[in-house]
Amino acid sequence: MKCSLPLQERRSERYENPIIAIIERNLLNYIRNKARLFGNLFMSFFMLVMFSFLMKSSMSGLGQPMNYLLAGVIIMTVFQSGINHSSEILSDIAGGYMKEVMVVPISRSEISIGNITAGALVTTFQGAIMMIFAIFLGLHVSILQFLLMLIMMLLSAMTFSAIGLFLATVSRNAPPFKRSVPWS
């Protein structure tokens, strides 16, 4: 069935909610950036494998030391990815995209909510992948614990994305941001 609306009107109906439009744009940019996607996941996989195999024999005294270790690597993945999401915001500022968004009749809080939510979704997705991989490496969790970890990852990711957004808007360009966040 053919739509009777012109293409421009259909696009404007699709993006009636500006938060959804910002989230969709950020998710598409993340998926298209294969180097960032691969780099974030590779470093987390490397840390999981290194800690789970190399340090397994040196841990004694804890009931299940691998659970603590693997959960720590997972939350560090969420932390690092959430803060590093702000580098995308810096590139938007440097490229002039933010100036275009600021003249659109939407509030700044909607822009912030869209960027924070997009960063949290990407970060939670990476954390979930790490958690599934950690289960194969020996992390023992029940279904309820898995769901609780996902909820905590989402809350942590929103917090770290908000901190990253704050750092990006305060610094406004890359060199001061790189000094304030040395791991990005």
C-alpha positions in Angstrom: 0.0 0.0 0.0 1.4 3.4 -1.0 1.5 6.3 1.4 -0.2 9.4 0.3 2.0 11.8 2.3 5.1 13.3 0.7 8.5 12.0 1.9 9.3 15.1 3.9 6.1 14.9 5.9 6.6 11.2 6.6 10.1 12.0 7.9 8.8 14.8 10.2 6.2 12.4 11.6 8.8 9.8 12.3 10.9 12.2 14.4 8.1 13.9 16.3 9.9 13.2 19.6 13.3 14.9 19.5 14.8 12.6 22.2 14.1 9.5 20.1 15.7 11.3 17.1 18.9 12.1 19.0 19.1 8.5 20.4 18.6 7.0 16.9 21.3 9.3 15.4 23.8 8.4 18.2 23.1 4.7 17.9 23.5 4.8 14.1 26.8 6.7 14.5 28.0 4.1 17.0 27.1 1.2 14.8 28.8 2.8 11.8 32.0 3.5 13.6 33.5 0.0 13.4 36.9 1.0 14.9 35.3 2.3 18.1 32.9 -0.6 18.3 35.8 -3.1 17.9 38.2 -1.2 20.1 35.8 -1.0 23.1 34.9 -4.7 22.9 38.4 -5.9 22.3 39.9 -4.1 25.3 37.2 -5.5 27.5 37.6 -9.0 26.2 41.3 -8.7 26.7 40.9 -7.7 30.3 38.4 -10.4 31.0 40.6 -13.2 29.5 43.8 -11.8 31.1 42.3 -11.5 34.6 40.4 -14.8 34.4 43.2 -17.0 33.2 46.4 -15.3 34.5 45.2 -14.4 38.0 43.1 -17.4 38.7 45.8 -19.3 40.6 47.0 -16.3 42.7 43.6 -15.6 44.3 42.9 -17.4 47.6 40.9 -16.6 50.7 37.8 -15.5 48.9 34.8 -17.8 48.4 34.5 -17.2 44.7 37.2 -14.8 43.6 36.4 -15.0 39.9 32.9 -13.6 40.5 34.4 -10.5 42.1 37.1 -10.1 39.5 34.8 -10.6 36.5 32.1 -8.3 37.9 34.8 -5.7 38.4 35.9 -5.9 34.8 32.3 -5.6 33.7 31.6 -2.5 35.7 34.9 -1.0 34.5 33.7 -1.6 30.9 30.5 0.3 31.8 32.4 3.1 33.4 34.9 3.5 30.6 32.3 3.3 27.8 30.0 5.7 29.6 32.7 8.4 30.0 34.1 7.8 26.5 30.7 8.4 25.0 31.4 12.1 25.6 34.1 12.1 22.9 31.2 11.7 20.4 29.6 14.8 21.9 32.9 16.7 21.5 33.1 15.7 17.8 29.5 17.0 17.4 30.5 20.3 19.0 33.7 20.5 16.8 31.8 19.6 13.7 29.1 22.2 14.2 26.2 19.7 14.6 25.4 21.0 18.1 25.0 24.5 16.8 22.4 23.2 14.4 20.6 21.3 17.1 20.6 24.3 19.4 18.6 26.4 17.0 15.9 23.7 16.7 12.9 24.4 18.9 13.6 21.8 21.5 14.9 22.3 25.0 18.4 21.7 26.1 17.2 19.1 28.6 15.8 17.0 25.8 19.1 17.2 24.0 20.9 16.1 27.2 18.4 13.3 27.9 18.8 12.0 24.3 22.6 12.0 24.5 22.7 10.4 28.0 20.1 7.7 27.0 22.0 6.9 23.8 25.3 6.6 25.8 23.6 4.5 28.4 22.1 2.1 25.8 25.4 1.6 24.1 27.2 1.1 27.4 24.6 -1.3 28.7 24.8 -3.3 25.5 28.6 -3.6 25.8 28.3 -4.5 29.5 25.7 -7.2 28.6 28.1 -8.7 26.0 30.9 -8.7 28.5 28.6 -10.4 31.1 27.6 -13.1 28.7 31.3 -13.7 27.8 32.2 -13.7 31.5 29.6 -16.5 32.1 31.5 -18.6 29.7 34.7 -17.8 31.6 33.3 -18.9 35.0 31.0 -16.1 36.4 28.3 -17.8 38.4 25.0 -15.9 38.3 21.4 -16.8 38.5 18.7 -15.4 36.1 17.6 -12.9 38.8 21.2 -11.8 39.4 21.7 -11.4 35.7 18.6 -9.2 35.4 19.7 -7.2 38.5 23.1 -6.7 37.0 21.5 -5.4 33.8 19.5 -2.9 35.7 22.5 -1.8 37.7 24.5 -1.5 34.5 21.8 0.7 33.0 21.7 3.0 36.0 25.5 3.1 36.2 25.7 3.8 32.5 23.3 6.7 32.7 25.3 8.1 35.6 28.6 7.8 33.8 27.2 9.1 30.5 25.8 12.2 32.4 29.3 12.8 33.9 30.8 12.5 30.5 28.3 14.9 29.0 29.1 17.4 31.7 32.9 17.0 31.1 32.4 17.4 27.4 30.2 20.6 27.7 32.6 22.1 30.2 35.7 21.5 28.1 34.1 22.3 24.7 37.1 21.0 22.8 39.3 17.9 22.7 42.7 18.9 24.3 41.3 19.9 27.7 39.0 16.9 27.7 41.8 14.6 27.0 43.7 16.0 30.0 40.7 15.6 32.3 39.9 12.1 31.1 43.2 10.4 30.3 41.8 7.0 29.4 39.6 8.3 26.5 
